[in-house]
């Protein structure tokens, strides 16, 4: 099929998952597999994706260790404690609240672009107060990302991740926590 459209075979049950018009019940996935009809989901590609994500995790861990080695030990321990408290609070709040944070993805994307522009501004204007404001905004933004990613993982909201995307979800949470830690360490 050259256009990636699902093929319908004669005599096929319309309620069958192999049927072209089949729709699953439940909230839409953040990354729905029907958006990628030409993608090959065999064991080799899954292993390669897992290896790539493992290498990314290892390199991020090494990077955080190197960055933390430039700071005072007390500051690093305090940043770890604050990050732990923030993460537990946000995760528990995300599990209990009725508010749907997944509907705020557009606002978070725009906020991320603004933070990126602010980071470029901080490169040229070297000021400790500006650096503290930047780090505070970054920690707040990634705390919001942690709330969104937690609700994406839990489901039952406007957007959700499918159970097959557990590695992607874990990587999202990991990068959110790493970024929160680095921004708090900068403060």
Rosetta constraint file for C-alpha pairs under 8 A:
AtomPair CA 1 CA 5 HARMONIC 6.67 0.50
AtomPair CA 1 CA 6 HARMONIC 7.87 0.50
AtomPair CA 1 CA 7 HARMONIC 7.38 0.50
AtomPair CA 4 CA 37 HARMONIC 5.65 0.50
AtomPair CA 4 CA 38 HARMONIC 6.23 0.50
AtomPair CA 5 CA 20 HARMONIC 7.84 0.50
AtomPair CA 5 CA 37 HARMONIC 7.46 0.50
AtomPair CA 6 CA 19 HARMONIC 7.52 0.50
AtomPair CA 6 CA 20 HARMONIC 4.84 0.50
AtomPair CA 6 CA 37 HARMONIC 7.92 0.50
AtomPair CA 7 CA 19 HARMONIC 7.40 0.50
AtomPair CA 7 CA 20 HARMONIC 5.98 0.50
AtomPair CA 8 CA 12 HARMONIC 7.19 0.50
AtomPair CA 8 CA 19 HARMONIC 5.80 0.50
AtomPair CA 8 CA 20 HARMONIC 5.61 0.50
AtomPair CA 9 CA 19 HARMONIC 7.83 0.50
AtomPair CA 12 CA 16 HARMONIC 7.46 0.50
AtomPair CA 12 CA 19 HARMONIC 6.73 0.50
AtomPair CA 13 CA 19 HARMONIC 6.85 0.50
AtomPair CA 14 CA 19 HARMONIC 5.58 0.50
AtomPair CA 14 CA 20 HARMONIC 7.86 0.50
AtomPair CA 14 CA 21 HARMONIC 6.80 0.50
AtomPair CA 14 CA 22 HARMONIC 6.52 0.50
AtomPair CA 15 CA 19 HARMONIC 6.96 0.50
AtomPair CA 15 CA 22 HARMONIC 5.96 0.50
AtomPair CA 16 CA 22 HARMONIC 6.51 0.50
AtomPair CA 17 CA 22 HARMONIC 5.60 0.50
AtomPair CA 17 CA 23 HARMONIC 7.80 0.50
AtomPair CA 18 CA 22 HARMONIC 7.25 0.50
AtomPair CA 26 CA 156 HARMONIC 7.95 0.50
AtomPair CA 27 CA 155 HARMONIC 7.67 0.50
AtomPair CA 27 CA 156 HARMONIC 6.65 0.50
AtomPair CA 27 CA 157 HARMONIC 6.87 0.50
AtomPair CA 27 CA 158 HARMONIC 6.23 0.50
AtomPair CA 27 CA 159 HARMONIC 6.24 0.50
AtomPair CA 27 CA 160 HARMONIC 6.59 0.50
AtomPair CA 28 CA 32 HARMONIC 7.08 0.50
AtomPair CA 28 CA 158 HARMONIC 7.26 0.50
AtomPair CA 28 CA 159 HARMONIC 5.74 0.50
AtomPair CA 28 CA 160 HARMONIC 6.43 0.50
AtomPair CA 29 CA 159 HARMONIC 5.80 0.50
AtomPair CA 29 CA 160 HARMONIC 4.82 0.50
AtomPair CA 29 CA 161 HARMONIC 5.00 0.50
AtomPair CA 29 CA 162 HARMONIC 5.96 0.50
AtomPair CA 30 CA 152 HARMONIC 7.57 0.50
AtomPair CA 30 CA 159 HARMONIC 5.54 0.50
AtomPair CA 30 CA 160 HARMONIC 5.41 0.50
AtomPair CA 30 CA 161 HARMONIC 5.43 0.50
AtomPair CA 30 CA 162 HARMONIC 7.97 0.50
AtomPair CA 31 CA 35 HARMONIC 7.67 0.50
AtomPair CA 31 CA 161 HARMONIC 6.82 0.50
AtomPair CA 31 CA 162 HARMONIC 7.98 0.50
AtomPair CA 32 CA 36 HARMONIC 7.81 0.50
AtomPair CA 33 CA 37 HARMONIC 7.16 0.50
AtomPair CA 40 CA 45 HARMONIC 7.30 0.50
AtomPair CA 41 CA 45 HARMONIC 6.34 0.50
AtomPair CA 41 CA 46 HARMONIC 6.79 0.50
AtomPair CA 42 CA 46 HARMONIC 6.47 0.50
AtomPair CA 43 CA 47 HARMONIC 6.12 0.50
AtomPair CA 44 CA 48 HARMONIC 6.18 0.50
AtomPair CA 45 CA 49 HARMONIC 6.12 0.50
AtomPair CA 46 CA 50 HARMONIC 6.16 0.50
AtomPair CA 47 CA 51 HARMONIC 6.13 0.50
AtomPair CA 48 CA 52 HARMONIC 6.14 0.50
AtomPair CA 49 CA 53 HARMONIC 6.18 0.50
AtomPair CA 50 CA 54 HARMONIC 6.09 0.50
AtomPair CA 50 CA 167 HARMONIC 7.47 0.50
AtomPair CA 51 CA 55 HARMONIC 6.15 0.50
AtomPair CA 52 CA 56 HARMONIC 6.22 0.50
AtomPair CA 53 CA 57 HARMONIC 6.14 0.50
AtomPair CA 53 CA 171 HARMONIC 7.44 0.50
AtomPair CA 54 CA 58 HARMONIC 6.18 0.50
AtomPair CA 55 CA 59 HARMONIC 6.09 0.50
AtomPair CA 56 CA 60 HARMONIC 6.06 0.50
AtomPair CA 57 CA 61 HARMONIC 6.16 0.50
AtomPair CA 57 CA 171 HARMONIC 7.68 0.50
AtomPair CA 58 CA 62 HARMONIC 6.24 0.50
AtomPair CA 59 CA 63 HARMONIC 6.10 0.50
AtomPair CA 60 CA 64 HARMONIC 6.10 0.50
AtomPair CA 61 CA 65 HARMONIC 6.16 0.50
AtomPair CA 62 CA 66 HARMONIC 6.21 0.50
AtomPair CA 63 CA 67 HARMONIC 6.17 0.50
AtomPair CA 64 CA 68 HARMONIC 5.97 0.50
AtomPair CA 64 CA 178 HARMONIC 7.67 0.50
AtomPair CA 64 CA 182 HARMONIC 7.64 0.50
AtomPair CA 65 CA 69 HARMONIC 6.19 0.50
AtomPair CA 66 CA 70 HARMONIC 7.14 0.50
AtomPair CA 67 CA 71 HARMONIC 7.42 0.50
AtomPair CA 68 CA 76 HARMONIC 6.47 0.50
AtomPair CA 71 CA 75 HARMONIC 6.66 0.50
AtomPair CA 71 CA 76 HARMONIC 6.61 0.50
AtomPair CA 72 CA 76 HARMONIC 6.40 0.50
AtomPair CA 73 CA 77 HARMONIC 6.23 0.50
AtomPair CA 74 CA 78 HARMONIC 6.03 0.50
AtomPair CA 75 CA 79 HARMONIC 6.05 0.50
AtomPair CA 75 CA 185 HARMONIC 6.95 0.50
AtomPair CA 76 CA 80 HARMONIC 6.14 0.50
AtomPair CA 76 CA 185 HARMONIC 6.54 0.50
AtomPair CA 77 CA 81 HARMONIC 6.22 0.50
AtomPair CA 78 CA 82 HARMONIC 6.13 0.50
AtomPair CA 79 CA 83 HARMONIC 5.91 0.50
AtomPair CA 79 CA 181 HARMONIC 6.27 0.50
AtomPair CA 79 CA 184 HARMONIC 5.83 0.50
AtomPair CA 79 CA 185 HARMONIC 5.38 0.50
AtomPair CA 80 CA 84 HARMONIC 6.04 0.50
AtomPair CA 80 CA 181 HARMONIC 6.63 0.50
AtomPair CA 81 CA 85 HARMONIC 6.20 0.50
AtomPair CA 82 CA 86 HARMONIC 6.05 0.50
AtomPair CA 82 CA 184 HARMONIC 7.77 0.50
AtomPair CA 83 CA 87 HARMONIC 5.98 0.50
AtomPair CA 83 CA 177 HARMONIC 7.37 0.50
AtomPair CA 83 CA 180 HARMONIC 6.55 0.50
AtomPair CA 83 CA 181 HARMONIC 5.57 0.50
AtomPair CA 83 CA 184 HARMONIC 7.34 0.50
AtomPair CA 84 CA 88 HARMONIC 6.15 0.50
AtomPair CA 85 CA 89 HARMONIC 6.08 0.50
AtomPair CA 86 CA 90 HARMONIC 6.06 0.50
AtomPair CA 86 CA 143 HARMONIC 7.75 0.50
AtomPair CA 87 CA 91 HARMONIC 6.01 0.50
AtomPair CA 87 CA 143 HARMONIC 7.63 0.50
AtomPair CA 87 CA 146 HARMONIC 7.70 0.50
AtomPair CA 87 CA 177 HARMONIC 7.19 0.50
AtomPair CA 88 CA 92 HARMONIC 6.07 0.50
AtomPair CA 89 CA 93 HARMONIC 6.01 0.50
AtomPair CA 90 CA 94 HARMONIC 5.92 0.50
AtomPair CA 90 CA 143 HARMONIC 7.28 0.50
AtomPair CA 90 CA 146 HARMONIC 7.24 0.50
AtomPair CA 90 CA 147 HARMONIC 5.95 0.50
AtomPair CA 91 CA 95 HARMONIC 6.20 0.50
AtomPair CA 91 CA 146 HARMONIC 7.60 0.50
AtomPair CA 91 CA 147 HARMONIC 6.43 0.50
AtomPair CA 91 CA 150 HARMONIC 6.42 0.50
AtomPair CA 92 CA 96 HARMONIC 6.26 0.50
AtomPair CA 93 CA 97 HARMONIC 5.85 0.50
AtomPair CA 94 CA 147 HARMONIC 5.64 0.50
AtomPair CA 94 CA 148 HARMONIC 7.88 0.50
AtomPair CA 94 CA 150 HARMONIC 6.57 0.50
AtomPair CA 94 CA 151 HARMONIC 6.22 0.50
AtomPair CA 95 CA 150 HARMONIC 7.72 0.50
AtomPair CA 95 CA 151 HARMONIC 7.08 0.50
AtomPair CA 95 CA 154 HARMONIC 7.65 0.50
AtomPair CA 100 CA 151 HARMONIC 7.74 0.50
AtomPair CA 100 CA 157 HARMONIC 6.10 0.50
AtomPair CA 100 CA 158 HARMONIC 7.10 0.50
AtomPair CA 101 CA 105 HARMONIC 7.76 0.50
AtomPair CA 101 CA 147 HARMONIC 6.83 0.50
AtomPair CA 101 CA 148 HARMONIC 5.23 0.50
AtomPair CA 101 CA 151 HARMONIC 7.08 0.50
AtomPair CA 102 CA 148 HARMONIC 5.24 0.50
AtomPair CA 102 CA 149 HARMONIC 7.84 0.50
AtomPair CA 102 CA 151 HARMONIC 6.79 0.50
AtomPair CA 102 CA 152 HARMONIC 6.74 0.50
AtomPair CA 102 CA 157 HARMONIC 6.98 0.50
AtomPair CA 102 CA 158 HARMONIC 6.39 0.50
AtomPair CA 102 CA 159 HARMONIC 5.98 0.50
AtomPair CA 103 CA 158 HARMONIC 6.58 0.50
AtomPair CA 103 CA 159 HARMONIC 7.55 0.50
AtomPair CA 104 CA 108 HARMONIC 6.30 0.50
AtomPair CA 104 CA 148 HARMONIC 7.93 0.50
AtomPair CA 105 CA 109 HARMONIC 6.17 0.50
AtomPair CA 105 CA 148 HARMONIC 7.76 0.50
AtomPair CA 106 CA 110 HARMONIC 6.32 0.50
AtomPair CA 107 CA 111 HARMONIC 6.10 0.50
AtomPair CA 108 CA 112 HARMONIC 6.03 0.50
AtomPair CA 108 CA 141 HARMONIC 7.32 0.50
AtomPair CA 108 CA 144 HARMONIC 7.79 0.50
AtomPair CA 108 CA 145 HARMONIC 7.38 0.50
AtomPair CA 109 CA 113 HARMONIC 6.41 0.50
AtomPair CA 110 CA 114 HARMONIC 6.29 0.50
AtomPair CA 111 CA 115 HARMONIC 6.09 0.50
AtomPair CA 111 CA 141 HARMONIC 7.43 0.50
AtomPair CA 112 CA 116 HARMONIC 6.15 0.50
AtomPair CA 112 CA 141 HARMONIC 7.49 0.50
AtomPair CA 113 CA 117 HARMONIC 6.31 0.50
AtomPair CA 114 CA 118 HARMONIC 6.11 0.50
AtomPair CA 115 CA 119 HARMONIC 6.09 0.50
AtomPair CA 115 CA 134 HARMONIC 7.50 0.50
AtomPair CA 115 CA 137 HARMONIC 7.56 0.50
AtomPair CA 115 CA 138 HARMONIC 7.00 0.50
AtomPair CA 116 CA 120 HARMONIC 6.45 0.50
AtomPair CA 117 CA 121 HARMONIC 6.33 0.50
AtomPair CA 118 CA 122 HARMONIC 6.20 0.50
AtomPair CA 118 CA 134 HARMONIC 7.14 0.50
AtomPair CA 119 CA 123 HARMONIC 6.47 0.50
AtomPair CA 119 CA 134 HARMONIC 7.08 0.50
AtomPair CA 120 CA 124 HARMONIC 7.01 0.50
AtomPair CA 121 CA 125 HARMONIC 6.18 0.50
AtomPair CA 122 CA 126 HARMONIC 6.09 0.50
AtomPair CA 122 CA 127 HARMONIC 7.61 0.50
AtomPair CA 122 CA 130 HARMONIC 6.86 0.50
AtomPair CA 122 CA 131 HARMONIC 6.79 0.50
AtomPair CA 122 CA 134 HARMONIC 7.92 0.50
AtomPair CA 126 CA 130 HARMONIC 7.63 0.50
AtomPair CA 126 CA 131 HARMONIC 7.79 0.50
AtomPair CA 127 CA 131 HARMONIC 6.25 0.50
AtomPair CA 128 CA 132 HARMONIC 6.22 0.50
AtomPair CA 129 CA 133 HARMONIC 6.23 0.50
AtomPair CA 130 CA 134 HARMONIC 6.10 0.50
AtomPair CA 131 CA 135 HARMONIC 6.11 0.50
AtomPair CA 131 CA 187 HARMONIC 7.80 0.50
AtomPair CA 132 CA 136 HARMONIC 6.00 0.50
AtomPair CA 132 CA 186 HARMONIC 7.30 0.50
AtomPair CA 132 CA 187 HARMONIC 5.35 0.50
AtomPair CA 133 CA 137 HARMONIC 6.13 0.50
AtomPair CA 134 CA 138 HARMONIC 6.09 0.50
AtomPair CA 135 CA 139 HARMONIC 6.07 0.50
AtomPair CA 135 CA 183 HARMONIC 4.87 0.50
AtomPair CA 135 CA 184 HARMONIC 6.77 0.50
AtomPair CA 135 CA 186 HARMONIC 6.16 0.50
AtomPair CA 135 CA 187 HARMONIC 5.94 0.50
AtomPair CA 136 CA 140 HARMONIC 6.17 0.50
AtomPair CA 136 CA 183 HARMONIC 6.88 0.50
AtomPair CA 136 CA 184 HARMONIC 7.25 0.50
AtomPair CA 136 CA 187 HARMONIC 6.91 0.50
AtomPair CA 137 CA 141 HARMONIC 6.02 0.50
AtomPair CA 138 CA 142 HARMONIC 6.13 0.50
AtomPair CA 138 CA 180 HARMONIC 7.45 0.50
AtomPair CA 138 CA 183 HARMONIC 6.16 0.50
AtomPair CA 139 CA 143 HARMONIC 6.04 0.50
AtomPair CA 139 CA 179 HARMONIC 7.23 0.50
AtomPair CA 139 CA 180 HARMONIC 4.92 0.50
AtomPair CA 139 CA 181 HARMONIC 7.82 0.50
AtomPair CA 139 CA 183 HARMONIC 5.28 0.50
AtomPair CA 139 CA 184 HARMONIC 6.34 0.50
AtomPair CA 140 CA 144 HARMONIC 6.40 0.50
AtomPair CA 140 CA 180 HARMONIC 7.93 0.50
AtomPair CA 141 CA 145 HARMONIC 6.34 0.50
AtomPair CA 142 CA 146 HARMONIC 6.04 0.50
AtomPair CA 142 CA 176 HARMONIC 5.77 0.50
AtomPair CA 142 CA 177 HARMONIC 7.80 0.50
AtomPair CA 142 CA 179 HARMONIC 6.66 0.50
AtomPair CA 142 CA 180 HARMONIC 5.91 0.50
AtomPair CA 143 CA 147 HARMONIC 6.42 0.50
AtomPair CA 143 CA 176 HARMONIC 7.33 0.50
AtomPair CA 143 CA 180 HARMONIC 6.69 0.50
AtomPair CA 144 CA 148 HARMONIC 6.31 0.50
AtomPair CA 145 CA 149 HARMONIC 5.99 0.50
AtomPair CA 145 CA 176 HARMONIC 6.67 0.50
AtomPair CA 146 CA 150 HARMONIC 5.96 0.50
AtomPair CA 146 CA 173 HARMONIC 6.30 0.50
AtomPair CA 146 CA 176 HARMONIC 5.69 0.50
AtomPair CA 146 CA 177 HARMONIC 7.35 0.50
AtomPair CA 147 CA 151 HARMONIC 6.32 0.50
AtomPair CA 148 CA 152 HARMONIC 6.12 0.50
AtomPair CA 149 CA 153 HARMONIC 6.13 0.50
AtomPair CA 149 CA 169 HARMONIC 7.24 0.50
AtomPair CA 149 CA 172 HARMONIC 6.74 0.50
AtomPair CA 149 CA 173 HARMONIC 6.49 0.50
AtomPair CA 150 CA 154 HARMONIC 6.22 0.50
AtomPair CA 150 CA 173 HARMONIC 7.31 0.50
AtomPair CA 151 CA 155 HARMONIC 5.92 0.50
AtomPair CA 151 CA 157 HARMONIC 7.09 0.50
AtomPair CA 151 CA 160 HARMONIC 7.21 0.50
AtomPair CA 152 CA 157 HARMONIC 7.43 0.50
AtomPair CA 152 CA 159 HARMONIC 6.19 0.50
AtomPair CA 152 CA 160 HARMONIC 4.26 0.50
AtomPair CA 152 CA 161 HARMONIC 5.48 0.50
AtomPair CA 153 CA 160 HARMONIC 6.25 0.50
AtomPair CA 153 CA 161 HARMONIC 5.57 0.50
AtomPair CA 153 CA 162 HARMONIC 7.93 0.50
AtomPair CA 153 CA 166 HARMONIC 7.88 0.50
AtomPair CA 153 CA 169 HARMONIC 6.22 0.50
AtomPair CA 154 CA 160 HARMONIC 7.17 0.50
AtomPair CA 154 CA 161 HARMONIC 7.85 0.50
AtomPair CA 155 CA 159 HARMONIC 7.01 0.50
AtomPair CA 155 CA 160 HARMONIC 4.54 0.50
AtomPair CA 155 CA 161 HARMONIC 6.58 0.50
AtomPair CA 156 CA 160 HARMONIC 6.91 0.50
AtomPair CA 161 CA 165 HARMONIC 6.35 0.50
AtomPair CA 161 CA 169 HARMONIC 7.49 0.50
AtomPair CA 162 CA 166 HARMONIC 7.66 0.50
AtomPair CA 165 CA 169 HARMONIC 6.18 0.50
AtomPair CA 166 CA 170 HARMONIC 6.03 0.50
AtomPair CA 167 CA 171 HARMONIC 6.13 0.50
AtomPair CA 168 CA 172 HARMONIC 6.18 0.50
AtomPair CA 169 CA 173 HARMONIC 6.32 0.50
AtomPair CA 170 CA 174 HARMONIC 6.06 0.50
AtomPair CA 171 CA 175 HARMONIC 6.12 0.50
AtomPair CA 172 CA 176 HARMONIC 6.17 0.50
AtomPair CA 173 CA 177 HARMONIC 6.19 0.50
AtomPair CA 174 CA 178 HARMONIC 6.15 0.50
AtomPair CA 175 CA 179 HARMONIC 6.06 0.50
AtomPair CA 176 CA 180 HARMONIC 6.19 0.50
AtomPair CA 177 CA 181 HARMONIC 6.14 0.50
AtomPair CA 178 CA 182 HARMONIC 6.20 0.50
AtomPair CA 179 CA 183 HARMONIC 6.12 0.50
AtomPair CA 180 CA 184 HARMONIC 6.09 0.50
AtomPair CA 181 CA 185 HARMONIC 5.98 0.50
AtomPair CA 182 CA 186 HARMONIC 6.22 0.50
AtomPair CA 183 CA 187 HARMONIC 6.49 0.50
